[in-house]
Amino acid sequence: MYISKHMTSDPITVSSSMLLPEARALLNEYHFRHLPVVDREGKLVGMLTDRDLRSAYPSSVISDSERRLIYERVEKTAVSEIMSTECVFLNTDSTLDDALLLFDRDQMGALPVLDNDLVVGIFSIRDLTTAYKSAFGVGEKGAVMIGIYDDHSPAIMSRLVTLLEEQGVPFTRVLRVQDTKNGDSIYLRVNTFKIAAVLNLLEDNGFSVKRFT
């Protein structure tokens, strides 16, 4: 699951010499929150966020005279003055897991994607959630998640898959999860509207199904 399949390719970028009002207009026009800053060759030199811009513009609680002075200064300020230069980024061969770990560690909303040091994409938290929804079949027609207690009995995974295939039960994902607190589990993404019949089938064949009532 590579982020190159889910990123926004050829993102809008800005130069470090662009003035802040121009950058702000871009963010407002396209409803972005992050803009990669690149040099003439397209290499990443910084990141500009809507938070950076909000910090540069005057507060609503200051006097009109102070606000005018700040606006005058902002109109002449280049992106290079407020952008972040210590940038976290992904590569085209990075995985969804790589992105998840970086988002969690650095609390970023989006990350630039590089290929040979050139900015070729941008990957956001929304892209990540969309990708994981697709990977785990969330929202597919008739898709239901079933939990089974994993007792680590011999060949439990093989027995489970074989049973479903032999009985013609359509399934798309099988996930084994370790949980020291609540007990290890196996989760199935089953595509059926006859969920009760599937649960009974599993229990009749010795699997301990997680039923929530």
C-alpha beads as a LAMMPS data file, in Angstrom:
LAMMPS data file: protein, C-alpha beads

213 atoms
212 bonds

1 atom types
1 bond types

-500.0 500.0 xlo xhi
-500.0 500.0 ylo yhi
-500.0 500.0 zlo zhi

Masses

1 110.0

Atoms # bond

1 1 1 0.000 0.000 0.000
2 1 1 2.125 2.825 -1.335
3 1 1 1.198 6.465 -0.896
4 1 1 2.043 7.150 -4.554
5 1 1 -1.276 5.467 -5.424
6 1 1 -3.250 7.802 -3.159
7 1 1 -1.393 11.135 -3.105
8 1 1 -2.356 14.286 -4.994
9 1 1 0.070 14.372 -7.904
10 1 1 1.611 17.560 -9.325
11 1 1 0.530 19.723 -6.393
12 1 1 0.465 23.482 -6.516
13 1 1 3.764 24.825 -5.210
14 1 1 5.101 28.306 -4.514
15 1 1 8.483 29.960 -4.605
16 1 1 10.178 31.323 -1.518
17 1 1 10.088 34.816 -3.057
18 1 1 6.300 34.883 -3.430
19 1 1 4.661 37.522 -1.259
20 1 1 2.329 36.437 1.519
21 1 1 -0.872 37.926 0.041
22 1 1 -0.366 35.854 -3.122
23 1 1 0.198 32.670 -1.127
24 1 1 -2.841 33.406 1.022
25 1 1 -4.968 33.891 -2.092
26 1 1 -3.871 30.472 -3.387
27 1 1 -4.782 28.746 -0.138
28 1 1 -8.181 30.441 -0.086
29 1 1 -8.922 29.775 -3.756
30 1 1 -8.117 26.058 -3.668
31 1 1 -9.075 25.433 -0.030
32 1 1 -5.617 24.110 0.786
33 1 1 -3.951 24.202 4.167
34 1 1 -0.401 23.367 3.059
35 1 1 1.813 24.606 0.227
36 1 1 5.216 23.109 -0.631
37 1 1 7.841 25.769 -1.295
38 1 1 10.286 24.867 -4.058
39 1 1 13.316 26.306 -5.808
40 1 1 13.629 26.829 -9.565
41 1 1 14.367 23.135 -10.107
42 1 1 11.301 22.013 -8.168
43 1 1 13.241 20.843 -5.115
44 1 1 11.665 21.254 -1.704
45 1 1 13.013 24.155 0.354
46 1 1 10.163 24.638 2.827
47 1 1 6.494 24.268 3.726
48 1 1 3.940 27.019 4.206
49 1 1 0.728 26.374 6.136
50 1 1 -2.426 28.334 6.768
51 1 1 -1.338 28.468 10.420
52 1 1 1.884 30.228 9.383
53 1 1 -0.149 32.801 7.473
54 1 1 -2.638 33.359 10.282
55 1 1 0.274 34.033 12.628
56 1 1 1.729 36.604 10.221
57 1 1 -1.489 38.584 9.833
58 1 1 -2.698 41.014 12.534
59 1 1 -4.957 40.003 15.380
60 1 1 -8.497 41.360 15.505
61 1 1 -7.975 42.638 19.052
62 1 1 -5.277 45.199 18.283
63 1 1 -5.927 48.816 17.351
64 1 1 -6.682 49.925 13.790
65 1 1 -3.408 51.809 13.541
66 1 1 -1.373 48.780 14.609
67 1 1 -3.328 46.574 12.231
68 1 1 -2.595 48.865 9.283
69 1 1 1.118 48.832 10.046
70 1 1 1.169 45.033 10.185
71 1 1 -0.767 44.749 6.919
72 1 1 1.705 47.081 5.238
73 1 1 4.573 44.905 6.440
74 1 1 2.862 41.633 5.472
75 1 1 2.202 42.873 1.936
76 1 1 5.963 43.184 1.455
77 1 1 6.918 39.956 3.239
78 1 1 8.094 36.933 1.235
79 1 1 7.146 33.339 1.941
80 1 1 10.759 32.628 2.903
81 1 1 10.329 34.774 6.023
82 1 1 7.709 32.543 7.647
83 1 1 7.949 29.101 5.997
84 1 1 9.201 26.024 7.825
85 1 1 12.555 24.864 6.505
86 1 1 12.967 21.675 8.556
87 1 1 10.511 19.644 6.510
88 1 1 9.271 16.128 7.082
89 1 1 8.487 14.399 3.802
90 1 1 7.582 11.117 2.163
91 1 1 9.035 9.400 -0.879
92 1 1 7.080 7.776 -3.682
93 1 1 7.963 4.346 -2.282
94 1 1 6.724 5.225 1.231
95 1 1 3.796 3.187 2.519
96 1 1 0.552 4.175 4.217
97 1 1 2.080 2.905 7.451
98 1 1 5.048 5.267 7.021
99 1 1 2.659 8.188 6.569
100 1 1 0.545 7.182 9.573
101 1 1 3.595 7.054 11.850
102 1 1 4.796 10.480 10.686
103 1 1 1.365 12.074 11.072
104 1 1 1.084 10.649 14.574
105 1 1 4.609 11.674 15.577
106 1 1 4.685 15.185 14.148
107 1 1 0.988 16.150 14.201
108 1 1 1.110 17.353 10.603
109 1 1 -1.903 17.714 8.342
110 1 1 -0.112 16.972 5.066
111 1 1 3.324 15.908 3.842
112 1 1 5.115 16.602 0.558
113 1 1 6.102 13.588 -1.525
114 1 1 9.516 13.606 -3.181
115 1 1 11.078 11.700 -6.035
116 1 1 14.794 12.363 -6.561
117 1 1 14.422 15.452 -4.331
118 1 1 11.680 16.895 -6.573
119 1 1 8.187 17.560 -5.231
120 1 1 5.854 15.242 -7.155
121 1 1 2.899 15.051 -4.773
122 1 1 1.328 15.909 -1.471
123 1 1 -0.306 13.444 0.906
124 1 1 -2.820 14.565 3.533
125 1 1 -4.532 12.955 6.497
126 1 1 -7.719 12.907 4.406
127 1 1 -5.829 10.960 1.725
128 1 1 -4.686 8.549 4.423
129 1 1 -8.177 7.896 5.779
130 1 1 -9.551 7.455 2.250
131 1 1 -6.777 4.980 1.442
132 1 1 -7.364 2.937 4.585
133 1 1 -11.122 2.902 3.949
134 1 1 -10.395 1.397 0.557
135 1 1 -7.783 -1.027 1.901
136 1 1 -10.100 -2.373 4.594
137 1 1 -13.288 -2.333 2.536
138 1 1 -15.104 0.220 4.685
139 1 1 -18.360 1.266 3.069
140 1 1 -18.496 -1.509 0.472
141 1 1 -21.993 -2.724 -0.325
142 1 1 -22.998 -5.503 2.061
143 1 1 -19.627 -5.434 3.836
144 1 1 -19.728 -6.519 7.482
145 1 1 -16.889 -6.878 9.986
146 1 1 -16.952 -10.065 12.076
147 1 1 -14.696 -10.618 15.070
148 1 1 -13.496 -14.062 16.175
149 1 1 -11.523 -14.835 19.320
150 1 1 -8.088 -16.100 18.330
151 1 1 -7.258 -19.121 20.517
152 1 1 -4.126 -19.854 18.458
153 1 1 -5.305 -23.387 17.840
154 1 1 -3.399 -25.272 15.120
155 1 1 -4.044 -23.929 11.616
156 1 1 -6.885 -21.677 12.777
157 1 1 -6.355 -19.265 9.890
158 1 1 -6.302 -22.053 7.311
159 1 1 -9.410 -23.668 8.780
160 1 1 -11.246 -20.366 8.808
161 1 1 -10.450 -19.445 5.214
162 1 1 -11.123 -22.978 3.971
163 1 1 -14.541 -23.013 5.672
164 1 1 -15.578 -19.718 4.122
165 1 1 -14.409 -20.742 0.665
166 1 1 -16.033 -24.178 0.806
167 1 1 -19.337 -22.662 1.950
168 1 1 -19.238 -19.926 -0.671
169 1 1 -19.126 -17.063 1.827
170 1 1 -17.683 -13.992 0.043
171 1 1 -14.970 -12.274 2.082
172 1 1 -12.332 -9.741 1.136
173 1 1 -10.111 -9.181 4.183
174 1 1 -8.730 -11.265 7.024
175 1 1 -6.875 -9.428 9.778
176 1 1 -5.137 -10.938 12.800
177 1 1 -4.779 -8.552 15.758
178 1 1 -2.782 -9.019 18.948
179 1 1 -4.449 -7.557 22.052
180 1 1 -2.908 -8.409 25.425
181 1 1 -5.696 -6.643 27.299
182 1 1 -8.848 -8.020 25.627
183 1 1 -7.498 -11.116 23.927
184 1 1 -6.180 -11.701 20.427
185 1 1 -8.710 -11.595 17.619
186 1 1 -9.239 -12.355 13.954
187 1 1 -11.404 -9.954 11.964
188 1 1 -13.193 -10.823 8.737
189 1 1 -14.652 -8.442 6.182
190 1 1 -17.558 -10.460 4.810
191 1 1 -19.759 -9.298 1.934
192 1 1 -23.182 -10.670 2.710
193 1 1 -26.649 -9.617 3.831
194 1 1 -27.103 -12.965 5.614
195 1 1 -24.867 -12.156 8.543
196 1 1 -26.766 -14.340 11.045
197 1 1 -26.213 -17.411 8.851
198 1 1 -22.480 -16.681 8.660
199 1 1 -22.199 -16.264 12.436
200 1 1 -24.004 -19.559 12.996
201 1 1 -21.764 -21.276 10.442
202 1 1 -18.643 -20.102 12.244
203 1 1 -19.899 -21.140 15.669
204 1 1 -21.120 -24.531 14.413
205 1 1 -17.573 -25.181 13.234
206 1 1 -15.918 -24.365 16.531
207 1 1 -15.035 -20.695 16.133
208 1 1 -15.796 -18.347 19.016
209 1 1 -17.533 -15.350 17.492
210 1 1 -17.603 -11.944 19.159
211 1 1 -21.289 -11.134 19.510
212 1 1 -22.254 -7.716 20.807
213 1 1 -25.786 -7.332 22.112

Bonds

1 1 1 2
2 1 2 3
3 1 3 4
4 1 4 5
5 1 5 6
6 1 6 7
7 1 7 8
8 1 8 9
9 1 9 10
10 1 10 11
11 1 11 12
12 1 12 13
13 1 13 14
14 1 14 15
15 1 15 16
16 1 16 17
17 1 17 18
18 1 18 19
19 1 19 20
20 1 20 21
21 1 21 22
22 1 22 23
23 1 23 24
24 1 24 25
25 1 25 26
26 1 26 27
27 1 27 28
28 1 28 29
29 1 29 30
30 1 30 31
31 1 31 32
32 1 32 33
33 1 33 34
34 1 34 35
35 1 35 36
36 1 36 37
37 1 37 38
38 1 38 39
39 1 39 40
40 1 40 41
41 1 41 42
42 1 42 43
43 1 43 44
44 1 44 45
45 1 45 46
46 1 46 47
47 1 47 48
48 1 48 49
49 1 49 50
50 1 50 51
51 1 51 52
52 1 52 53
53 1 53 54
54 1 54 55
55 1 55 56
56 1 56 57
57 1 57 58
58 1 58 59
59 1 59 60
60 1 60 61
61 1 61 62
62 1 62 63
63 1 63 64
64 1 64 65
65 1 65 66
66 1 66 67
67 1 67 68
68 1 68 69
69 1 69 70
70 1 70 71
71 1 71 72
72 1 72 73
73 1 73 74
74 1 74 75
75 1 75 76
76 1 76 77
77 1 77 78
78 1 78 79
79 1 79 80
80 1 80 81
81 1 81 82
82 1 82 83
83 1 83 84
84 1 84 85
85 1 85 86
86 1 86 87
87 1 87 88
88 1 88 89
89 1 89 90
90 1 90 91
91 1 91 92
92 1 92 93
93 1 93 94
94 1 94 95
95 1 95 96
96 1 96 97
97 1 97 98
98 1 98 99
99 1 99 100
100 1 100 101
101 1 101 102
102 1 102 103
103 1 103 104
104 1 104 105
105 1 105 106
106 1 106 107
107 1 107 108
108 1 108 109
109 1 109 110
110 1 110 111
111 1 111 112
112 1 112 113
113 1 113 114
114 1 114 115
115 1 115 116
116 1 116 117
117 1 117 118
118 1 118 119
119 1 119 120
120 1 120 121
121 1 121 122
122 1 122 123
123 1 123 124
124 1 124 125
125 1 125 126
126 1 126 127
127 1 127 128
128 1 128 129
129 1 129 130
130 1 130 131
131 1 131 132
132 1 132 133
133 1 133 134
134 1 134 135
135 1 135 136
136 1 136 137
137 1 137 138
138 1 138 139
139 1 139 140
140 1 140 141
141 1 141 142
142 1 142 143
143 1 143 144
144 1 144 145
145 1 145 146
146 1 146 147
147 1 147 148
148 1 148 149
149 1 149 150
150 1 150 151
151 1 151 152
152 1 152 153
153 1 153 154
154 1 154 155
155 1 155 156
156 1 156 157
157 1 157 158
158 1 158 159
159 1 159 160
160 1 160 161
161 1 161 162
162 1 162 163
163 1 163 164
164 1 164 165
165 1 165 166
166 1 166 167
167 1 167 168
168 1 168 169
169 1 169 170
170 1 170 171
171 1 171 172
172 1 172 173
173 1 173 174
174 1 174 175
175 1 175 176
176 1 176 177
177 1 177 178
178 1 178 179
179 1 179 180
180 1 180 181
181 1 181 182
182 1 182 183
183 1 183 184
184 1 184 185
185 1 185 186
186 1 186 187
187 1 187 188
188 1 188 189
189 1 189 190
190 1 190 191
191 1 191 192
192 1 192 193
193 1 193 194
194 1 194 195
195 1 195 196
196 1 196 197
197 1 197 198
198 1 198 199
199 1 199 200
200 1 200 201
201 1 201 202
202 1 202 203
203 1 203 204
204 1 204 205
205 1 205 206
206 1 206 207
207 1 207 208
208 1 208 209
209 1 209 210
210 1 210 211
211 1 211 212
212 1 212 213
